[in-house]
Amino acid sequence: MVRGIGHGIPDMFRMLLMRSQPCPLFSYKKIEASKYEPFLKYFTSTTDKQQPKHENNVTVGNLCRLSVDIRKIRRVKGWVLFKEETFVEEIANILQKIGTNETAIASILERCPEAILCSPAAVNAQIDLWQSVCRNKKELVALIEQFPESFFIVKDQENQKLNINFFQELGLKNVIISRFLTTAPNIFCNSVEKNKQTIKMLQESYLNLGGSQANMRVWLLKLLSQDPFILLNSSTPVKETLEFLQKQGFTDLEVLQLLSKLKGFLFQLSPTSVQESIFFTKNTFKCTDQDLKELILKCPALLYYTVPVLEERIQGLLKEGVSLSQIRETPMVLELTPQIVQFRIRKLNALGYSIRNGNLENLNGTKKEFEFNFGKIQAKKERPIFNPVAPLNVED
């Protein structure tokens, strides 16, 4: 991934939000495979029909017997408790049979009370589907415990199954597909045809830019493994942006290099926004076209950050005493937010390390990379200036 991508990228919140949000559940079209219908028919909007005036006492009682905290459900998804037909005991029994303990079952139902609206037949079908990409039931149980919404809230099980088969045919390992199911469930809301079209576009772009047929599969699988959310976007912006970069003087090889580094952020670019960022960067660092290309190849974030974001981050570094020449030498530091920069500089200053006179590489990088570099500086500072066990040369 782009170096330091874990820090200071507001767009990452989009990824986190998509990880936590299930597929839309309301106003479904009728699904051909009737065996999946029971899994969905209870997920209807509370405005579709008159909501009962009282909670279902049988449902509440069954949940209480499972030690489920009813107050949590009432606060967030109280509408579930008003449904006339629920499957509390049945769902609990199914989870228990695959090895889920009582505490975990209670936690699952508290965090995803919609589970009790799913028919037992559909839940069993979902278990079979997930089991096809899990090594064993222990792993399956762990995934359901950690991501109950991804498991129970499904728009179209048949579509999910077809997408799993497609990803397996592409060559993605089951461990990667299971990660998609839990952390990127929205990609399974796409039709298989849409996902195939996006994959085809990526393959064509790779080959058109000079990538080899022999390496294409490895490149594609790595790209999907690191950022499955690329499947959620339209392919049109990608084609326009790649053409724009070529017009800016980037060679096919350089554009291919950027394509590999940008990954999912490639879909957020547009020629207009890229042009604005390029113009700002060139004027700020007073660089030639060739210097600009080198800066962008070092730090592709210069393409997808907007001008206000770049300006804020550069000003933040300048206030800390960092020079423009230092930033130009290590542009990847612009991937850090001003808050992270300030925090890291304070930590380094506490060791007597001056960023103004030092290398920004020690400030740069992911949290893990920074902590590693910080540890080396700290160890060097604490190291004795002489070897205490070495013999001293003392003249007689």
C-alpha positions in Angstrom: 0.0 0.0 0.0 1.0 3.7 -0.2 3.5 4.2 2.5 2.0 5.6 5.7 -1.5 5.0 4.3 -2.7 4.2 7.8 -2.1 7.7 9.0 -3.8 10.9 8.1 -6.0 10.0 5.2 -9.5 11.2 5.7 -10.7 9.0 2.9 -9.8 6.0 5.0 -12.9 6.8 7.1 -14.9 5.9 4.0 -13.3 2.4 4.1 -14.0 2.0 7.8 -17.6 3.1 7.3 -18.1 0.6 4.5 -16.6 -2.1 6.6 -19.1 -1.5 9.3 -22.2 -1.0 7.1 -24.1 -4.0 5.8 -25.9 -4.1 2.5 -29.3 -2.3 2.3 -32.0 -4.4 3.7 -35.2 -2.8 2.6 -37.4 -3.0 -0.5 -36.0 -6.2 -2.0 -36.9 -7.7 -5.3 -38.1 -11.3 -5.1 -35.2 -13.7 -5.3 -35.5 -16.7 -7.6 -33.9 -19.2 -5.2 -36.8 -19.7 -2.7 -34.5 -21.3 -0.1 -33.0 -17.9 0.5 -36.3 -16.1 0.9 -36.8 -16.8 4.6 -33.4 -15.1 5.3 -34.7 -11.8 4.0 -38.5 -11.5 4.3 -38.4 -10.2 7.9 -36.1 -7.3 7.1 -38.7 -4.8 6.1 -38.8 -1.2 6.9 -40.8 -0.3 10.0 -42.7 2.2 7.9 -43.9 -0.4 5.4 -46.7 -1.5 7.7 -48.2 -0.6 11.0 -45.8 -1.5 13.8 -47.3 -3.5 16.7 -47.9 -1.4 19.8 -46.2 -3.7 22.2 -43.0 -5.7 22.3 -43.2 -9.5 21.6 -43.1 -10.8 25.2 -42.1 -14.3 24.0 -39.1 -12.8 22.1 -38.0 -10.8 25.1 -38.4 -13.7 27.4 -36.3 -16.0 25.2 -33.6 -13.4 24.9 -33.5 -12.9 28.6 -33.1 -16.6 29.2 -30.0 -16.4 26.9 -28.6 -13.6 29.2 -29.0 -11.0 26.4 -29.0 -7.4 27.6 -32.4 -6.3 26.3 -31.6 -2.7 27.1 -28.8 -2.6 24.5 -31.2 -3.8 21.8 -33.9 -1.3 22.8 -31.4 1.6 22.6 -30.2 0.7 19.1 -32.6 -1.7 17.3 -35.7 -1.8 19.4 -37.9 -2.4 16.4 -36.7 -6.0 16.3 -38.5 -6.7 19.6 -41.8 -5.8 18.1 -41.7 -8.4 15.3 -44.4 -11.0 15.6 -42.3 -13.9 14.3 -38.8 -14.5 15.6 -36.4 -17.4 15.9 -34.5 -16.8 19.1 -34.2 -20.3 20.3 -33.6 -21.8 16.9 -30.7 -19.4 16.0 -29.2 -19.9 19.4 -29.3 -23.7 18.9 -27.7 -23.4 15.5 -24.9 -21.3 16.8 -24.4 -23.7 19.8 -24.1 -26.7 17.4 -21.2 -25.1 15.5 -19.4 -24.5 18.8 -20.4 -21.0 19.9 -20.5 -20.7 23.7 -23.4 -19.1 25.6 -21.5 -15.8 26.3 -20.7 -15.4 22.6 -24.3 -16.1 21.6 -25.6 -13.4 23.9 -23.0 -11.0 22.6 -23.9 -11.8 18.9 -27.6 -11.2 19.5 -27.0 -8.0 21.4 -24.8 -6.6 18.6 -26.9 -8.0 15.7 -30.5 -8.6 17.0 -31.7 -8.9 13.4 -30.2 -12.4 13.6 -33.4 -13.6 15.4 -35.5 -12.6 12.3 -33.5 -15.0 10.0 -35.1 -18.4 9.3 -33.1 -21.4 10.5 -33.0 -22.8 7.0 -31.3 -19.7 5.6 -28.9 -19.5 8.5 -27.8 -23.0 7.9 -27.4 -22.2 4.2 -25.2 -19.2 5.2 -23.1 -21.5 7.5 -22.5 -23.9 4.6 -21.5 -20.9 2.4 -19.1 -19.4 4.9 -17.7 -22.9 5.8 -16.7 -23.2 2.1 -14.0 -20.6 2.7 -13.1 -21.3 6.3 -10.5 -23.9 7.3 -12.7 -25.3 10.1 -15.7 -24.6 12.3 -13.5 -22.9 14.9 -12.5 -20.3 12.4 -16.1 -19.9 11.2 -17.3 -19.4 14.8 -14.6 -16.8 15.4 -15.6 -14.8 12.3 -19.3 -14.9 13.2 -18.5 -13.7 16.8 -16.4 -10.9 15.5 -18.6 -9.9 12.5 -22.2 -10.9 13.2 -23.8 -8.3 10.9 -21.7 -9.4 7.9 -23.0 -12.9 8.5 -26.7 -12.4 9.3 -27.5 -9.3 7.3 -27.4 -10.3 3.7 -29.2 -8.8 0.7 -28.8 -11.8 -1.6 -27.3 -15.1 -0.5 -27.3 -16.5 -4.0 -25.4 -13.5 -5.3 -23.0 -13.9 -2.4 -22.4 -17.5 -3.4 -21.8 -16.6 -7.1 -19.3 -14.0 -6.1 -17.4 -16.4 -3.8 -17.2 -18.9 -6.7 -15.9 -16.1 -9.0 -13.2 -15.0 -6.5 -12.1 -18.6 -6.1 -11.9 -19.0 -9.9 -9.7 -15.8 -10.0 -7.3 -17.5 -7.7 -7.9 -15.6 -4.5 -7.2 -17.8 -1.5 -10.1 -18.7 0.8 -8.5 -16.8 3.7 -8.7 -13.6 1.6 -12.3 -14.3 0.5 -13.3 -14.9 4.2 -11.7 -11.5 5.0 -13.8 -9.9 2.2 -17.0 -11.5 3.7 -16.3 -9.9 7.1 -14.6 -6.6 6.4 -15.9 -5.7 2.9 -19.3 -7.3 2.7 -20.6 -4.7 0.3 -18.6 -6.1 -2.6 -20.9 -9.1 -2.5 -23.8 -6.8 -3.1 -22.5 -6.2 -6.5 -23.7 -8.5 -9.3 -21.0 -11.0 -10.5 -21.1 -9.3 -13.8 -20.2 -5.9 -12.4 -17.3 -7.4 -10.5 -16.2 -9.2 -13.6 -16.3 -5.9 -15.6 -14.2 -4.1 -13.0 -11.7 -6.9 -13.0 -11.5 -6.9 -16.8 -10.9 -3.1 -16.8 -8.0 -3.5 -14.4 -6.5 -6.3 -16.4 -6.8 -4.3 -19.7 -5.3 -1.2 -18.0 -2.4 -3.3 -16.7 -1.6 -4.8 -20.1 -2.1 -1.5 -22.0 0.5 0.1 -19.8 3.1 -2.5 -20.6 2.4 -5.0 -17.9 3.2 -8.6 -18.8 0.5 -11.3 -19.2 2.7 -13.6 -17.0 2.7 -11.1 -14.1 -0.9 -9.8 -14.5 -2.5 -12.5 -12.3 -0.1 -11.9 -9.4 -0.5 -8.2 -9.7 -4.3 -8.3 -9.8 -4.6 -10.7 -6.8 -2.3 -8.6 -4.7 -4.3 -5.5 -5.7 -7.6 -7.1 -4.6 -6.1 -8.6 -1.5 -4.9 -5.2 -0.3 -7.9 -3.2 -1.3 -11.1 -5.1 -2.2 -13.1 -1.8 -2.2 -11.9 -1.1 -5.7 -14.8 -3.3 -6.8 -17.3 -0.8 -5.4 -16.4 1.9 -7.9 -17.1 2.7 -11.6 -14.3 2.0 -14.0 -14.8 5.3 -16.0 -12.8 7.6 -13.6 -9.9 5.2 -13.7 -9.6 5.3 -17.5 -9.9 9.1 -17.6 -7.2 9.5 -14.9 -4.8 7.1 -16.6 -5.2 8.9 -19.9 -4.7 12.3 -18.1 -1.4 11.1 -16.4 -0.1 9.9 -19.8 -0.8 13.4 -21.2 1.2 14.9 -18.3 4.3 13.2 -19.5 4.3 10.0 -17.3 5.5 7.0 -19.3 3.5 3.8 -19.4 5.9 2.2 -17.0 5.5 5.2 -14.5 1.7 5.2 -14.8 1.8 1.4 -14.2 3.9 2.1 -11.1 1.4 4.6 -9.9 -1.5 2.3 -10.6 0.1 -0.3 -8.3 0.7 2.2 -5.6 -2.6 4.1 -5.7 -4.8 1.0 -5.5 -8.3 1.9 -4.4 -7.5 5.6 -4.3 -7.2 5.5 -8.1 -11.0 5.5 -8.2 -11.3 8.7 -6.2 -9.2 10.7 -8.7 -10.5 12.9 -11.5 -8.4 14.8 -14.1 -9.6 18.1 -12.6 -8.6 17.4 -9.0 -5.3 15.8 -10.1 -4.5 18.8 -12.2 -5.1 21.2 -9.3 -2.9 19.1 -7.0 -0.1 18.9 -9.6 -0.2 22.7 -10.2 -0.1 23.4 -6.5 2.8 21.0 -5.8 4.8 22.3 -8.7 4.4 26.0 -7.6 5.0 25.2 -3.9 8.3 23.3 -4.4 9.4 25.4 -7.4 10.3 22.3 -9.4 10.6 21.3 -13.0 8.3 18.9 -14.8 10.9 16.1 -14.2 11.3 17.0 -10.5 7.5 17.0 -10.2 7.3 13.5 -11.7 9.9 12.2 -9.3 8.0 13.7 -6.3 4.8 12.1 -7.4 6.4 8.7 -8.0 7.9 8.9 -4.5 4.6 10.1 -3.0 1.5 9.3 -5.0 -0.6 10.9 -2.3 0.2 14.2 -4.0 -2.3 13.2 -6.6 -5.2 12.3 -4.4 -4.9 14.9 -1.6 -6.8 18.1 -2.4 -5.0 21.4 -2.4 -6.5 22.5 1.0 -5.2 19.3 2.6 -1.8 19.6 1.1 -1.6 23.2 2.1 -2.6 22.4 5.7 0.0 19.7 6.0 2.8 21.7 4.5 2.1 24.7 6.8 1.9 22.3 9.8 5.4 21.0 9.0 6.8 24.5 8.4 5.5 25.7 11.8 7.5 22.8 13.3 10.6 24.1 11.8 10.8 21.7 8.8 12.0 23.3 5.6 10.5 23.0 2.1 13.7 21.3 1.0 13.4 18.7 3.7 9.8 18.0 2.6 10.8 17.8 -1.0 13.5 15.3 -0.1 11.0 13.1 1.8 7.5 14.0 0.4 6.0 10.9 2.0 5.8 12.9 5.2 2.8 14.6 3.7 0.8 11.4 4.3 0.8 12.3 8.0 -1.8 14.6 9.6 -0.5 17.7 11.4 -1.6 16.1 14.7 0.5 13.0 14.1 3.5 15.1 13.0 3.3 17.2 16.2 3.1 14.1 18.4 6.0 12.4 16.7 8.2 15.5 16.8 7.5 15.9 20.6 8.6 12.3 21.2 11.8 12.8 19.2 12.5 16.1 20.9 12.3 14.4 24.2 15.2 12.3 23.2 17.2 15.3 22.1 16.7 14.6 18.4 16.1 17.7 16.3 13.9 17.3 13.2 15.2 20.7 11.9 18.7 19.3 11.6 17.8 15.6 11.1 16.3 13.3 8.6 12.6 13.3 8.1 12.8 9.6 7.5 12.7 9.2 11.3 9.4 11.1 11.4 7.9 9.4 8.4 6.1 6.1 7.9 3.4 4.0 9.5 3.0 3.8 13.3 4.9 0.6 13.3 7.7 2.0 11.2 7.9 5.1 13.4 8.0 3.2 16.6 10.8 1.0 15.2 12.9 4.0 14.2 12.2 5.7 17.5 13.3 2.6 19.4 16.6 2.6 17.5 17.2 6.3 18.3 16.4 5.7 21.9 18.7 2.7 22.2 21.5 4.6 20.6 21.1 7.4 23.0 21.0 5.1 26.0 24.0 3.1 24.8 27.2 3.7 26.9 29.9 5.6 25.1 32.4 2.9 26.0 32.4 -0.8 26.6 32.3 -1.3 30.3 33.8 -4.8 30.0 36.6 -3.8 27.7 40.1 -3.6 29.3 41.4 -0.1 29.7 44.8 0.8 28.3 46.6 2.3 31.2 50.3 3.1 31.1 52.3 1.6 34.0 
